[in-house]
């Protein structure tokens, strides 16, 4: 017997739902993006019968590995508009929840040893096109006092736009922990950190309060006739849905394949570390800081020789890409730091428990110490409190998300948000919900949908961008 979804804020099994159930919208994937989509669907139309399904507990897979950062920096105005809207929505959540999500805003700092940064400035001007004329501010003297240092973390009073600091003295005065050879700092101001788990929990509670239902089960097959028939296992169950949303994170391609759709995405495994900074190497007021410059890791002669002799490890002796990053974690009174470096570009098959590279903590530490030399105190003896973790970056070649119609009537996708899932979840969920309900969509909606690949002019424009925003 098939039964409609009950008006309940508990899981289907707990609410006494029979094995076969029906709903208006089924969302596959209960990561932060799926949860946000469910929440904004119920916000737009509370009468919709919505079911959120996942093989595990909410936010227990890729979302659990979030760097918990946000920024509106992107070398294209469409992505800047998308991220600005997401930050607007996160700020709204912070206000309505008494800042349950721990939102802070000291910005993103991009550091380089280059004195001439014309290419970076061109990317900023492109990304912030349409912003106020003073959105990009260049500083080359200490005395003018126009630059506001990131002393406070309050997002309500932090400046917007971008500050570009040029000159050794100005950089050293503001960021004394940085290496002495840093000549230029680009400070993105509408950027910071949040608690991704708290944000997800808040949205999930709001969804449940609006009679949203969550079901635990693994999607095994999807059939499309007059409606979608989605068969689950663990336990065995069939859900019939009028519309289906593919929000399956790293499994978004696998779910699309069940519908006969091939999405232009790939997965790579990226790893990070966090540890207690017992030596106080990183100032607690330092923003999320990125070393833009490529580098060769500072191995000693013996280490370099051993690595060079191993075919699978020799790549570590060659030039590595830039964008190794570091930030203090846990607020001004915390003691932990997080380090990351998305140097891996190899395609990966998704596993529930990915195999992590034992050498990664040492690699990322050595890379991060080039910008913050005080981290060298941990070289060879990282703290026992070290947390080494990893998750999948699911992305398109251009690293723009896929949000919208999936090519089959009634099927939608919201995903491919490598490295910016937490940041973009609210805007992505809101946009996907608007595709489903037919509510008004922003001007950039079509550019973020799978249908953009038919727009040759847009794709050529994206291909010419100076960067992909991958961190």
MOQUI-V123839 format. One line per field, one symbol per residue. ss: DSSP state (@ for helix, = for strand, . for the rest). psi: psi as a letter, one per 30 degrees, with the letter a starting at -180 (. if undefined). burial: b if it has 24 or more other C-alpha atoms within 12 Angstrom, else e. A space follows every 50 residues. Layout:
# MOQUI-V123839
ss = ???
psi = ???
burial = ???
This chain:
# MOQUI-V123839
ss = .===......=........=========...@@@@@@@@@@@@@.....= ====.......@@@@...===.....@@@@@@@@@@@@@@@@@@@@.... ...=...=====.....@@@@@@@@@@........====........... ...........=====.@@@@@@@.........=====..===..@@@@@ @@@@@@@@@...====.=======...======...==========..@@ @@@@@@@@.......===========...........====...=..... @@@@@@@@.....@@@@..=...======......=====.......... .........@@@@@@@@@....@@@@@@........=========..... .====.....=====.....@@@@@@@@@@@@@@@@@.......@@@@.@ @@@@.@@@@@@@@........
psi = kkklklilglleefggkleklklekkjjjhaeeeeeeeefefeejffkjk kkklfalkhfceffgkfhlllgkkhkfeeeeeeeeeeeeeeeeeefghhf ghklifakkjklgkfjheeeeeeeeeegkfllfgejkkkgkeffgfkjlh elgjfffklaakkjkkkeeeeeeeifflkfgkfkkjjkeilblljeeeee eeeeeeeefggkkkkklkkelkkjcflkjjkllhlklkkkkelkkjhgbf geeeeeefggkjkillkkkklllklkiffhfkkfgkljkkjfkllkkill eeeeeeeffjefffffflkllagklkkkkgafglgllkkljifkgkkkkk keikkkkffeeeeeeeeffeeiffffffjfiklfgkjjlllkjjllefhl ljjakgfkkfklkjahikfgeeefeeeeeeeeeeeefglkllfgeefflf ffffjeeeeeeeffkflfgk.
burial = eeebbbbbbbbbbeeebebbbbbbbbbbbbbbbbbbbbbbbbbbbeebbb bbbbbbbbbbbbbbbbbbbbbbbbbbbbbbbbbbbbbbbbbebbeeeeeb bbbbbbbbbbbbbbeebeebbebbbbbbbeeeeebbbbbeeeeeeebbbb eebbbeebbbbbbbbbbbebbeebbebbbbbbbbbbbbbbbbbbbbbbbb bbbbbbbbebbbbbbbbbbbbbbeeeebbbbbeeeebbbbbbbbbbbbbb bbbbbbebbebebbbbbbbbbbbbbbbeebbbbbbbbbbbbbbbbebbbe eeeeeeeeeeeeeeebbeebbbbbbbbbbbbbeebbbbbbbbbbeeeeeb eeeeeeeeebbbbbbbbbbbbbbbbbebeeebbeebebbbbbbbbbbbbb bbbbbbebebbbbbbbbbbbbbbbbbbbbbbbbbbbbeeebeebbbbbbb bbbeeeeeeeebeebebbbbb
